[in-house]
Amino acid sequence: MSINSRFTVAIHMLVLLSLNENKYYSSKFIAQSVNTNPVFIRRILSSLVKANLVTTQLGVEGGASLAQPAEQITLLDVYRATEPESLFTLHHSEPNMHCLCGRAIKPILGSIFTEAEMALTQVLAQTTLAEVKQQIQNNTL
C-alpha cells in the first residue's frame, strides 16, 4: 500500500519558496525541484492557497510565493492543508456484533487512533518551515 505524498511534496514546495520569500516561482520550476509533473504541483498549490499558506500571481513574472513568513507556518498547518481526512480510518461497514472481536474493535481502535493522531499533531505543531529550511541550509551532503 502506498502512502499519499501530498504532505511531503507540500513541505518541499514551501521550503523551496521560503529560500527566497520575496520571489514568485512557477509551477514548472517547483516541479523540477520535486521531480514531478507541474500539474501535480498546481493541485497542491490550490490547497495551499485555500489554507492561506501560499499566494499566487498570474503573468510572465507570476507563480507562487509564501503568504506568510516561514517562521509562522508549522508543519501542522501544511498537514491540515494537504490531508483533509484523518490519518487512520475505521471499518467502512459495521463489523459483526455477534463476534467478540467485531463488537469491540471499533471503539478500541478509535481510542488508539485518536491518541496517535494527537501525538502526530503535537509534533508537527512544534516544527516550522523555517526550522526545516535551516536544516536544509546546514546540510552538507
N, CA, C and O atoms as a GROMACS GRO file, in nm:
protein
  564
    1MET      N    1   0.084  -0.117   0.000
    1MET     CA    2   0.000   0.000   0.000
    1MET      C    3   0.089   0.124   0.000
    1MET      O    4   0.182   0.134   0.081
    2SER      N    5   0.063   0.218  -0.088
    2SER     CA    6   0.145   0.339  -0.090
    2SER      C    7   0.079   0.449  -0.007
    2SER      O    8  -0.043   0.456   0.005
    3ILE      N    9   0.162   0.532   0.050
    3ILE     CA   10   0.114   0.642   0.133
    3ILE      C   11   0.111   0.767   0.046
    3ILE      O   12   0.198   0.786  -0.039
    4ASN      N   13   0.012   0.851   0.067
    4ASN     CA   14  -0.004   0.973  -0.007
    4ASN      C   15   0.117   1.064   0.015
    4ASN      O   16   0.164   1.079   0.128
    5SER      N   17   0.167   1.125  -0.091
    5SER     CA   18   0.286   1.210  -0.081
    5SER      C   19   0.255   1.359  -0.083
    5SER      O   20   0.348   1.440  -0.084
    6ARG      N   21   0.128   1.397  -0.084
    6ARG     CA   22   0.094   1.540  -0.090
    6ARG      C   23   0.159   1.620   0.021
    6ARG      O   24   0.212   1.729  -0.003
    7PHE      N   25   0.155   1.569   0.142
    7PHE     CA   26   0.210   1.639   0.257
    7PHE      C   27   0.361   1.660   0.239
    7PHE      O   28   0.410   1.772   0.258
    8THR      N   29   0.433   1.557   0.203
    8THR     CA   30   0.577   1.566   0.184
    8THR      C   31   0.611   1.663   0.071
    8THR      O   32   0.701   1.745   0.084
    9VAL      N   33   0.540   1.652  -0.040
    9VAL     CA   34   0.565   1.741  -0.154
    9VAL      C   35   0.531   1.885  -0.117
    9VAL      O   36   0.602   1.977  -0.157
   10ALA      N   37   0.425   1.906  -0.042
   10ALA     CA   38   0.388   2.042   0.001
   10ALA      C   39   0.497   2.104   0.088
   10ALA      O   40   0.529   2.222   0.073
   11ILE      N   41   0.554   2.026   0.178
   11ILE     CA   42   0.664   2.078   0.261
   11ILE      C   43   0.782   2.114   0.171
   11ILE      O   44   0.840   2.221   0.187
   12HIS      N   45   0.816   2.026   0.078
   12HIS     CA   46   0.925   2.053  -0.016
   12HIS      C   47   0.899   2.185  -0.088
   12HIS      O   48   0.988   2.271  -0.096
   13MET      N   49   0.779   2.202  -0.139
   13MET     CA   50   0.744   2.322  -0.214
   13MET      C   51   0.757   2.447  -0.128
   13MET      O   52   0.815   2.547  -0.171
   14LEU      N   53   0.703   2.442  -0.008
   14LEU     CA   54   0.703   2.559   0.079
   14LEU      C   55   0.843   2.596   0.125
   14LEU      O   56   0.877   2.714   0.134
   15VAL      N   57   0.924   2.496   0.154
   15VAL     CA   58   1.063   2.526   0.192
   15VAL      C   59   1.136   2.588   0.074
   15VAL      O   60   1.212   2.684   0.091
   16LEU      N   61   1.113   2.536  -0.046
   16LEU     CA   62   1.172   2.595  -0.166
   16LEU      C   63   1.131   2.742  -0.178
   16LEU      O   64   1.215   2.828  -0.204
   17LEU      N   65   1.003   2.770  -0.159
   17LEU     CA   66   0.955   2.909  -0.166
   17LEU      C   67   1.018   2.994  -0.056
   17LEU      O   68   1.042   3.113  -0.076
   18SER      N   69   1.043   2.934   0.059
   18SER     CA   70   1.098   3.010   0.171
   18SER      C   71   1.245   3.048   0.150
   18SER      O   72   1.295   3.137   0.218
   19LEU      N   73   1.312   2.982   0.059
   19LEU     CA   74   1.453   3.014   0.034
   19LEU      C   75   1.468   3.155  -0.023
   19LEU      O   76   1.574   3.216  -0.011
   20ASN      N   77   1.363   3.206  -0.086
   20ASN     CA   78   1.360   3.345  -0.132
   20ASN      C   79   1.215   3.390  -0.122
   20ASN      O   80   1.140   3.384  -0.219
   21GLU      N   81   1.177   3.435  -0.005
   21GLU     CA   82   1.036   3.464   0.025
   21GLU      C   83   0.977   3.577  -0.057
   21GLU      O   84   0.854   3.589  -0.064
   22ASN      N   85   1.058   3.658  -0.120
   22ASN     CA   86   1.006   3.772  -0.195
   22ASN      C   87   0.995   3.745  -0.345
   22ASN      O   88   0.968   3.836  -0.424
   23LYS      N   89   1.016   3.620  -0.384
   23LYS     CA   90   1.014   3.585  -0.526
   23LYS      C   91   0.899   3.489  -0.555
   23LYS      O   92   0.860   3.409  -0.470
   24TYR      N   93   0.845   3.499  -0.675
   24TYR     CA   94   0.741   3.407  -0.720
   24TYR      C   95   0.806   3.300  -0.806
   24TYR      O   96   0.884   3.330  -0.896
   25TYR      N   97   0.772   3.173  -0.777
   25TYR     CA   98   0.827   3.060  -0.851
   25TYR      C   99   0.715   2.993  -0.931
   25TYR      O  100   0.605   2.972  -0.880
   26SER      N  101   0.745   2.961  -1.056
   26SER     CA  102   0.647   2.894  -1.141
   26SER      C  103   0.628   2.748  -1.097
   26SER      O  104   0.714   2.690  -1.032
   27SER      N  105   0.514   2.692  -1.133
   27SER     CA  106   0.489   2.551  -1.102
   27SER      C  107   0.589   2.462  -1.175
   27SER      O  108   0.624   2.355  -1.127
   28LYS      N  109   0.634   2.507  -1.290
   28LYS     CA  110   0.735   2.430  -1.365
   28LYS      C  111   0.868   2.427  -1.288
   28LYS      O  112   0.931   2.322  -1.277
   29PHE      N  113   0.909   2.541  -1.234
   29PHE     CA  114   1.033   2.546  -1.156
   29PHE      C  115   1.021   2.458  -1.031
   29PHE      O  116   1.112   2.381  -1.000
   30ILE      N  117   0.909   2.469  -0.962
   30ILE     CA  118   0.887   2.389  -0.841
   30ILE      C  119   0.886   2.240  -0.877
   30ILE      O  120   0.945   2.158  -0.807
   31ALA      N  121   0.819   2.206  -0.987
   31ALA     CA  122   0.810   2.066  -1.031
   31ALA      C  123   0.948   2.009  -1.061
   31ALA      O  124   0.973   1.891  -1.036
   32GLN      N  125   1.037   2.091  -1.114
   32GLN     CA  126   1.173   2.044  -1.142
   32GLN      C  127   1.247   2.010  -1.013
   32GLN      O  128   1.321   1.912  -1.008
   33SER      N  129   1.226   2.089  -0.909
   33SER     CA  130   1.290   2.060  -0.781
   33SER      C  131   1.235   1.933  -0.719
   33SER      O  132   1.310   1.852  -0.664
   34VAL      N  133   1.103   1.916  -0.728
   34VAL     CA  134   1.036   1.798  -0.670
   34VAL      C  135   1.055   1.676  -0.760
   34VAL      O  136   1.044   1.562  -0.714
   35ASN      N  137   1.084   1.700  -0.889
   35ASN     CA  138   1.096   1.595  -0.990
   35ASN      C  139   0.961   1.528  -1.014
   35ASN      O  140   0.946   1.406  -1.006
   36THR      N  141   0.862   1.613  -1.044
   36THR     CA  142   0.727   1.564  -1.072
   36THR      C  143   0.665   1.652  -1.179
   36THR      O  144   0.730   1.741  -1.234
   37ASN      N  145   0.540   1.627  -1.208
   37ASN     CA  146   0.466   1.699  -1.310
   37ASN      C  147   0.413   1.832  -1.254
   37ASN      O  148   0.364   1.834  -1.141
   38PRO      N  149   0.422   1.943  -1.330
   38PRO     CA  150   0.369   2.071  -1.284
   38PRO      C  151   0.219   2.068  -1.251
   38PRO      O  152   0.173   2.145  -1.168
   39VAL      N  153   0.144   1.979  -1.316
   39VAL     CA  154   0.000   1.967  -1.285
   39VAL      C  155  -0.020   1.921  -1.141
   39VAL      O  156  -0.107   1.973  -1.071
   40PHE      N  157   0.061   1.826  -1.096
   40PHE     CA  158   0.055   1.779  -0.957
   40PHE      C  159   0.089   1.893  -0.862
   40PHE      O  160   0.026   1.907  -0.757
   41ILE      N  161   0.187   1.973  -0.897
   41ILE     CA  162   0.227   2.089  -0.816
   41ILE      C  163   0.112   2.189  -0.807
   41ILE      O  164   0.084   2.241  -0.699
   42ARG      N  165   0.047   2.216  -0.919
   42ARG     CA  166  -0.064   2.312  -0.920
   42ARG      C  167  -0.180   2.264  -0.833
   42ARG      O  168  -0.246   2.346  -0.769
   43ARG      N  169  -0.206   2.135  -0.831
   43ARG     CA  170  -0.312   2.081  -0.745
   43ARG      C  171  -0.280   2.106  -0.598
   43ARG      O  172  -0.368   2.146  -0.520
   44ILE      N  173  -0.156   2.084  -0.560
   44ILE     CA  174  -0.117   2.107  -0.421
   44ILE      C  175  -0.117   2.256  -0.392
   44ILE      O  176  -0.159   2.298  -0.283
   45LEU      N  177  -0.072   2.337  -0.486
   45LEU     CA  178  -0.074   2.482  -0.467
   45LEU      C  179  -0.215   2.532  -0.438
   45LEU      O  180  -0.234   2.621  -0.356
   46SER      N  181  -0.312   2.474  -0.505
   46SER     CA  182  -0.451   2.512  -0.483
   46SER      C  183  -0.490   2.493  -0.336
   46SER      O  184  -0.554   2.579  -0.277
   47SER      N  185  -0.452   2.380  -0.278
   47SER     CA  186  -0.481   2.354  -0.136
   47SER      C  187  -0.406   2.450  -0.046
   47SER      O  188  -0.459   2.495   0.056
   48LEU      N  189  -0.284   2.483  -0.083
   48LEU     CA  190  -0.203   2.574  -0.001
   48LEU      C  191  -0.254   2.717  -0.008
   48LEU      O  192  -0.244   2.791   0.089
   49VAL      N  193  -0.309   2.756  -0.123
   49VAL     CA  194  -0.370   2.888  -0.137
   49VAL      C  195  -0.495   2.896  -0.049
   49VAL      O  196  -0.514   2.995   0.022
   50LYS      N  197  -0.579   2.793  -0.054
   50LYS     CA  198  -0.701   2.790   0.028
   50LYS      C  199  -0.669   2.799   0.177
   50LYS      O  200  -0.747   2.855   0.254
   51ALA      N  201  -0.556   2.745   0.218
   51ALA     CA  202  -0.514   2.747   0.358
   51ALA      C  203  -0.437   2.875   0.393
   51ALA      O  204  -0.388   2.890   0.505
   52ASN      N  205  -0.425   2.967   0.297
   52ASN     CA  206  -0.354   3.093   0.316
   52ASN      C  207  -0.206   3.074   0.350
   52ASN      O  208  -0.148   3.151   0.426
   53LEU      N  209  -0.146   2.970   0.294
   53LEU     CA  210  -0.004   2.946   0.313
   53LEU      C  211   0.077   2.997   0.195
   53LEU      O  212   0.195   3.028   0.207
   54VAL      N  213   0.010   3.006   0.079
   54VAL     CA  214   0.075   3.048  -0.046
   54VAL      C  215  -0.014   3.150  -0.114
   54VAL      O  216  -0.137   3.146  -0.104
   55THR      N  217   0.050   3.240  -0.183
   55THR     CA  218  -0.021   3.333  -0.269
   55THR      C  219   0.030   3.311  -0.412
   55THR      O  220   0.146   3.277  -0.432
   56THR      N  221  -0.058   3.329  -0.509
   56THR     CA  222  -0.017   3.311  -0.649
   56THR      C  223  -0.041   3.439  -0.726
   56THR      O  224  -0.125   3.521  -0.691
   57GLN      N  225   0.036   3.452  -0.833
   57GLN     CA  226   0.027   3.569  -0.920
   57GLN      C  227   0.035   3.522  -1.064
   57GLN      O  228   0.121   3.441  -1.098
   58LEU      N  229  -0.054   3.572  -1.147
   58LEU     CA  230  -0.054   3.535  -1.288
   58LEU      C  231   0.046   3.619  -1.367
   58LEU      O  232   0.090   3.724  -1.320
   59GLY      N  233   0.080   3.574  -1.485
   59GLY     CA  234   0.165   3.651  -1.575
   59GLY      C  235   0.305   3.595  -1.589
   59GLY      O  236   0.340   3.493  -1.529
   60VAL      N  237   0.384   3.664  -1.670
   60VAL     CA  238   0.519   3.620  -1.700
   60VAL      C  239   0.604   3.612  -1.573
   60VAL      O  240   0.681   3.518  -1.556
   61GLU      N  241   0.590   3.708  -1.486
   61GLU     CA  242   0.666   3.711  -1.360
   61GLU      C  243   0.588   3.643  -1.248
   61GLU      O  244   0.624   3.654  -1.131
   62GLY      N  245   0.482   3.574  -1.284
   62GLY     CA  246   0.394   3.513  -1.184
   62GLY      C  247   0.446   3.382  -1.131
   62GLY      O  248   0.555   3.336  -1.165
   63GLY      N  249   0.365   3.324  -1.046
   63GLY     CA  250   0.399   3.198  -0.984
   63GLY      C  251   0.345   3.194  -0.842
   63GLY      O  252   0.243   3.255  -0.812
   64ALA      N  253   0.415   3.123  -0.755
   64ALA     CA  254   0.373   3.106  -0.617
   64ALA      C  255   0.477   3.165  -0.523
   64ALA      O  256   0.597   3.163  -0.551
   65SER      N  257   0.429   3.217  -0.412
   65SER     CA  258   0.515   3.272  -0.309
   65SER      C  259   0.449   3.245  -0.174
   65SER      O  260   0.328   3.224  -0.167
   66LEU      N  261   0.528   3.246  -0.068
   66LEU     CA  262   0.470   3.226   0.065
   66LEU      C  263   0.375   3.340   0.098
   66LEU      O  264   0.403   3.456   0.066
   67ALA      N  265   0.263   3.308   0.162
   67ALA     CA  266   0.166   3.409   0.202
   67ALA      C  267   0.200   3.467   0.339
   67ALA      O  268   0.145   3.570   0.378
   68GLN      N  269   0.287   3.401   0.412
   68GLN     CA  270   0.330   3.447   0.544
   68GLN      C  271   0.472   3.399   0.569
   68GLN      O  272   0.520   3.309   0.501
   69PRO      N  273   0.539   3.459   0.665
   69PRO     CA  274   0.678   3.418   0.691
   69PRO      C  275   0.690   3.270   0.730
   69PRO      O  276   0.602   3.214   0.794
   70ALA      N  277   0.800   3.210   0.688
   70ALA     CA  278   0.824   3.068   0.717
   70ALA      C  279   0.824   3.038   0.867
   70ALA      O  280   0.792   2.927   0.909
   71GLU      N  281   0.860   3.136   0.947
   71GLU     CA  282   0.862   3.118   1.092
   71GLU      C  283   0.722   3.102   1.150
   71GLU      O  284   0.705   3.051   1.261
   72GLN      N  285   0.621   3.144   1.075
   72GLN     CA  286   0.483   3.138   1.123
   72GLN      C  287   0.407   3.016   1.069
   72GLN      O  288   0.294   2.991   1.111
   73ILE      N  289   0.466   2.942   0.979
   73ILE     CA  290   0.399   2.825   0.920
   73ILE      C  291   0.454   2.699   0.985
   73ILE      O  292   0.573   2.671   0.978
   74THR      N  293   0.365   2.624   1.049
   74THR     CA  294   0.408   2.498   1.110
   74THR      C  295   0.379   2.382   1.014
   74THR      O  296   0.300   2.395   0.921
   75LEU      N  297   0.444   2.271   1.040
   75LEU     CA  298   0.416   2.153   0.960
   75LEU      C  299   0.272   2.106   0.981
   75LEU      O  300   0.214   2.042   0.894
   76LEU      N  301   0.214   2.137   1.097
   76LEU     CA  302   0.074   2.104   1.120
   76LEU      C  303  -0.016   2.184   1.025
   76LEU      O  304  -0.114   2.131   0.974
   77ASP      N  305   0.017   2.311   1.002
   77ASP     CA  306  -0.058   2.391   0.904
   77ASP      C  307  -0.056   2.326   0.767
   77ASP      O  308  -0.158   2.318   0.698
   78VAL      N  309   0.061   2.278   0.728
   78VAL     CA  310   0.076   2.214   0.597
   78VAL      C  311   0.000   2.082   0.594
   78VAL      O  312  -0.067   2.051   0.495
   79TYR      N  313   0.010   2.006   0.701
   79TYR     CA  314  -0.061   1.878   0.710
   79TYR      C  315  -0.212   1.898   0.695
   79TYR      O  316  -0.277   1.827   0.619
   80ARG      N  317  -0.265   1.995   0.767
   80ARG     CA  318  -0.410   2.021   0.762
   80ARG      C  319  -0.453   2.071   0.624
   80ARG      O  320  -0.566   2.044   0.581
   81ALA      N  321  -0.366   2.142   0.555
   81ALA     CA  322  -0.398   2.192   0.421
   81ALA      C  323  -0.398   2.081   0.316
   81ALA      O  324  -0.473   2.088   0.219
   82THR      N  325  -0.315   1.980   0.337
   82THR     CA  326  -0.298   1.877   0.234
   82THR      C  327  -0.365   1.744   0.266
   82THR      O  328  -0.388   1.663   0.176
   83GLU      N  329  -0.396   1.721   0.392
   83GLU     CA  330  -0.455   1.594   0.433
   83GLU      C  331  -0.586   1.621   0.506
   83GLU      O  332  -0.589   1.618   0.629
   84PRO      N  333  -0.693   1.646   0.433
   84PRO     CA  334  -0.820   1.684   0.497
   84PRO      C  335  -0.886   1.573   0.577
   84PRO      O  336  -0.971   1.600   0.662
   85GLU      N  337  -0.850   1.451   0.552
   85GLU     CA  338  -0.911   1.339   0.623
   85GLU      C  339  -0.819   1.290   0.734
   85GLU      O  340  -0.700   1.321   0.735
   86SER      N  341  -0.875   1.215   0.825
   86SER     CA  342  -0.796   1.158   0.934
   86SER      C  343  -0.690   1.065   0.879
   86SER      O  344  -0.706   1.004   0.773
   87LEU      N  345  -0.582   1.054   0.953
   87LEU     CA  346  -0.473   0.965   0.914
   87LEU      C  347  -0.520   0.820   0.915
   87LEU      O  348  -0.485   0.742   0.826
   88PHE      N  349  -0.597   0.786   1.015
   88PHE     CA  350  -0.646   0.648   1.029
   88PHE      C  351  -0.798   0.647   1.011
   88PHE      O  352  -0.868   0.738   1.054
   89THR      N  353  -0.846   0.543   0.946
   89THR     CA  354  -0.991   0.527   0.932
   89THR      C  355  -1.032   0.391   0.986
   89THR      O  356  -0.957   0.293   0.981
   90LEU      N  357  -1.152   0.389   1.037
   90LEU     CA  358  -1.208   0.263   1.087
   90LEU      C  359  -1.282   0.192   0.974
   90LEU      O  360  -1.288   0.242   0.861
   91HIS      N  361  -1.338   0.079   1.004
   91HIS     CA  362  -1.412   0.000   0.907
   91HIS      C  363  -1.515   0.085   0.831
   91HIS      O  364  -1.576   0.175   0.888
   92HIS      N  365  -1.531   0.057   0.705
   92HIS     CA  366  -1.634   0.127   0.626
   92HIS      C  367  -1.771   0.066   0.651
   92HIS      O  368  -1.873   0.134   0.634
   93SER      N  369  -1.774  -0.059   0.690
   93SER     CA  370  -1.902  -0.122   0.724
   93SER      C  371  -1.893  -0.169   0.870
   93SER      O  372  -1.784  -0.187   0.924
   94GLU      N  373  -2.006  -0.188   0.928
   94GLU     CA  374  -2.012  -0.229   1.069
   94GLU      C  375  -1.966  -0.374   1.084
   94GLU      O  376  -2.018  -0.463   1.016
   95PRO      N  377  -1.868  -0.399   1.173
   95PRO     CA  378  -1.826  -0.537   1.197
   95PRO      C  379  -1.939  -0.620   1.259
   95PRO      O  380  -2.039  -0.565   1.305
   96ASN      N  381  -1.922  -0.749   1.260
   96ASN     CA  382  -2.021  -0.841   1.316
   96ASN      C  383  -2.030  -0.822   1.468
   96ASN      O  384  -1.933  -0.848   1.539
   97MET      N  385  -2.145  -0.778   1.515
   97MET     CA  386  -2.166  -0.752   1.658
   97MET      C  387  -2.181  -0.882   1.739
   97MET      O  388  -2.179  -0.877   1.862
   98HIS      N  389  -2.195  -0.995   1.672
   98HIS     CA  390  -2.206  -1.124   1.742
   98HIS      C  391  -2.068  -1.186   1.765
   98HIS      O  392  -2.056  -1.291   1.828
   99CYS      N  393  -1.965  -1.121   1.714
   99CYS     CA  394  -1.828  -1.170   1.728
   99CYS      C  395  -1.759  -1.088   1.838
   99CYS      O  396  -1.775  -0.966   1.844
  100LEU      N  397  -1.686  -1.154   1.924
  100LEU     CA  398  -1.614  -1.087   2.033
  100LEU      C  399  -1.525  -0.975   1.978
  100LEU      O  400  -1.527  -0.863   2.030
  101CYS      N  401  -1.448  -1.005   1.877
  101CYS     CA  402  -1.360  -0.905   1.816
  101CYS      C  403  -1.441  -0.798   1.744
  101CYS      O  404  -1.414  -0.678   1.759
  102GLY      N  405  -1.540  -0.839   1.668
  102GLY     CA  406  -1.620  -0.747   1.588
  102GLY      C  407  -1.690  -0.641   1.670
  102GLY      O  408  -1.696  -0.525   1.628
  103ARG      N  409  -1.743  -0.676   1.787
  103ARG     CA  410  -1.817  -0.578   1.866
  103ARG      C  411  -1.725  -0.485   1.945
  103ARG      O  412  -1.769  -0.380   1.991
  104ALA      N  413  -1.598  -0.522   1.962
  104ALA     CA  414  -1.509  -0.440   2.045
  104ALA      C  415  -1.404  -0.363   1.966
  104ALA      O  416  -1.346  -0.267   2.018
  105ILE      N  417  -1.379  -0.401   1.845
  105ILE     CA  418  -1.264  -0.347   1.772
  105ILE      C  419  -1.275  -0.198   1.741
  105ILE      O  420  -1.177  -0.125   1.757
  106LYS      N  421  -1.392  -0.150   1.700
  106LYS     CA  422  -1.405  -0.010   1.660
  106LYS      C  423  -1.379   0.087   1.776
  106LYS      O  424  -1.300   0.180   1.759
  107PRO      N  425  -1.440   0.069   1.892
  107PRO     CA  426  -1.411   0.165   2.000
  107PRO      C  427  -1.266   0.158   2.048
  107PRO      O  428  -1.208   0.260   2.084
  108ILE      N  429  -1.210   0.040   2.048
  108ILE     CA  430  -1.071   0.025   2.093
  108ILE      C  431  -0.977   0.093   1.995
  108ILE      O  432  -0.892   0.173   2.035
  109LEU      N  433  -0.991   0.062   1.866
  109LEU     CA  434  -0.905   0.125   1.766
  109LEU      C  435  -0.930   0.275   1.757
  109LEU      O  436  -0.837   0.353   1.736
  110GLY      N  437  -1.055   0.316   1.772
  110GLY     CA  438  -1.089   0.458   1.770
  110GLY      C  439  -1.010   0.535   1.875
  110GLY      O  440  -0.958   0.643   1.848
  111SER      N  441  -1.002   0.481   1.993
  111SER     CA  442  -0.927   0.543   2.102
  111SER      C  443  -0.777   0.547   2.072
  111SER      O  444  -0.712   0.650   2.092
  112ILE      N  445  -0.724   0.438   2.024
  112ILE     CA  446  -0.581   0.431   1.990
  112ILE      C  447  -0.549   0.528   1.877
  112ILE      O  448  -0.449   0.600   1.884
  113PHE      N  449  -0.632   0.531   1.774
  113PHE     CA  450  -0.609   0.618   1.659
  113PHE      C  451  -0.615   0.766   1.700
  113PHE      O  452  -0.536   0.847   1.652
  114THR      N  453  -0.710   0.800   1.787
  114THR     CA  454  -0.721   0.938   1.835
  114THR      C  455  -0.594   0.979   1.909
  114THR      O  456  -0.543   1.089   1.888
  115GLU      N  457  -0.545   0.893   1.994
  115GLU     CA  458  -0.422   0.921   2.068
  115GLU      C  459  -0.302   0.935   1.974
  115GLU      O  460  -0.218   1.024   1.992
  116ALA      N  461  -0.294   0.850   1.874
  116ALA     CA  462  -0.183   0.856   1.778
  116ALA      C  463  -0.188   0.986   1.698
  116ALA      O  464  -0.085   1.049   1.676
  117GLU      N  465  -0.306   1.026   1.654
  117GLU     CA  466  -0.319   1.150   1.577
  117GLU      C  467  -0.287   1.272   1.663
  117GLU      O  468  -0.230   1.369   1.613
  118MET      N  469  -0.324   1.267   1.791
  118MET     CA  470  -0.290   1.376   1.881
  118MET      C  471  -0.138   1.389   1.895
  118MET      O  472  -0.085   1.500   1.897
  119ALA      N  473  -0.069   1.277   1.906
  119ALA     CA  474   0.077   1.279   1.916
  119ALA      C  475   0.138   1.336   1.788
  119ALA      O  476   0.231   1.417   1.793
  120LEU      N  477   0.087   1.294   1.674
  120LEU     CA  478   0.136   1.343   1.545
  120LEU      C  479   0.117   1.494   1.535
  120LEU      O  480   0.210   1.566   1.501
  121THR      N  481  -0.002   1.541   1.564
  121THR     CA  482  -0.029   1.685   1.551
  121THR      C  483   0.056   1.766   1.649
  121THR      O  484   0.096   1.878   1.617
  122GLN      N  485   0.082   1.712   1.764
  122GLN     CA  486   0.167   1.782   1.861
  122GLN      C  487   0.309   1.800   1.807
  122GLN      O  488   0.366   1.908   1.818
  123VAL      N  489   0.364   1.697   1.749
  123VAL     CA  490   0.499   1.704   1.691
  123VAL      C  491   0.502   1.800   1.573
  123VAL      O  492   0.592   1.883   1.562
  124LEU      N  493   0.405   1.790   1.485
  124LEU     CA  494   0.401   1.877   1.367
  124LEU      C  495   0.382   2.024   1.405
  124LEU      O  496   0.436   2.112   1.339
  125ALA      N  497   0.307   2.049   1.510
  125ALA     CA  498   0.282   2.186   1.555
  125ALA      C  499   0.408   2.252   1.611
  125ALA      O  500   0.417   2.374   1.618
  126GLN      N  501   0.504   2.172   1.651
  126GLN     CA  502   0.626   2.224   1.713
  126GLN      C  503   0.736   2.254   1.611
  126GLN      O  504   0.843   2.303   1.648
  127THR      N  505   0.713   2.225   1.485
  127THR     CA  506   0.816   2.244   1.382
  127THR      C  507   0.766   2.343   1.278
  127THR      O  508   0.657   2.328   1.223
  128THR      N  509   0.848   2.444   1.250
  128THR     CA  510   0.812   2.544   1.148
  128THR      C  511   0.888   2.517   1.019
  128THR      O  512   0.987   2.445   1.016
  129LEU      N  513   0.838   2.578   0.912
  129LEU     CA  514   0.908   2.570   0.784
  129LEU      C  515   1.047   2.631   0.796
  129LEU      O  516   1.142   2.583   0.734
  130ALA      N  517   1.060   2.736   0.875
  130ALA     CA  518   1.190   2.800   0.893
  130ALA      C  519   1.291   2.702   0.952
  130ALA      O  520   1.409   2.706   0.916
  131GLU      N  521   1.247   2.616   1.042
  131GLU     CA  522   1.337   2.517   1.102
  131GLU      C  523   1.381   2.413   0.998
  131GLU      O  524   1.497   2.373   0.996
  132VAL      N  525   1.289   2.370   0.915
  132VAL     CA  526   1.323   2.275   0.809
  132VAL      C  527   1.419   2.342   0.711
  132VAL      O  528   1.518   2.282   0.668
  133LYS      N  529   1.388   2.466   0.675
  133LYS     CA  530   1.475   2.542   0.585
  133LYS      C  531   1.616   2.552   0.643
  133LYS      O  532   1.714   2.534   0.571
  134GLN      N  533   1.627   2.581   0.771
  134GLN     CA  534   1.759   2.594   0.835
  134GLN      C  535   1.835   2.463   0.829
  134GLN      O  536   1.956   2.462   0.805
  135GLN      N  537   1.766   2.353   0.851
  135GLN     CA  538   1.831   2.221   0.844
  135GLN      C  539   1.881   2.194   0.702
  135GLN      O  540   1.988   2.137   0.683
  136ILE      N  541   1.803   2.234   0.603
  136ILE     CA  542   1.845   2.216   0.463
  136ILE      C  543   1.968   2.301   0.434
  136ILE      O  544   2.063   2.255   0.370
  137GLN      N  545   1.967   2.424   0.480
  137GLN     CA  546   2.081   2.513   0.456
  137GLN      C  547   2.208   2.464   0.529
  137GLN      O  548   2.319   2.490   0.483
  138ASN      N  549   2.190   2.396   0.641
  138ASN     CA  550   2.304   2.343   0.716
  138ASN      C  551   2.352   2.208   0.666
  138ASN      O  552   2.458   2.160   0.707
  139ASN      N  553   2.274   2.147   0.578
  139ASN     CA  554   2.306   2.014   0.528
  139ASN      C  555   2.432   2.020   0.441
  139ASN      O  556   2.444   2.104   0.352
  140THR      N  557   2.522   1.930   0.469
  140THR     CA  558   2.649   1.932   0.394
  140THR      C  559   2.667   1.809   0.306
  140THR      O  560   2.780   1.771   0.275
  141LEU      N  561   2.557   1.748   0.266
  141LEU     CA  562   2.568   1.629   0.181
  141LEU      C  563   2.636   1.659   0.050
  141LEU      O  564   2.653   1.569  -0.032
   0.00000   0.00000   0.00000
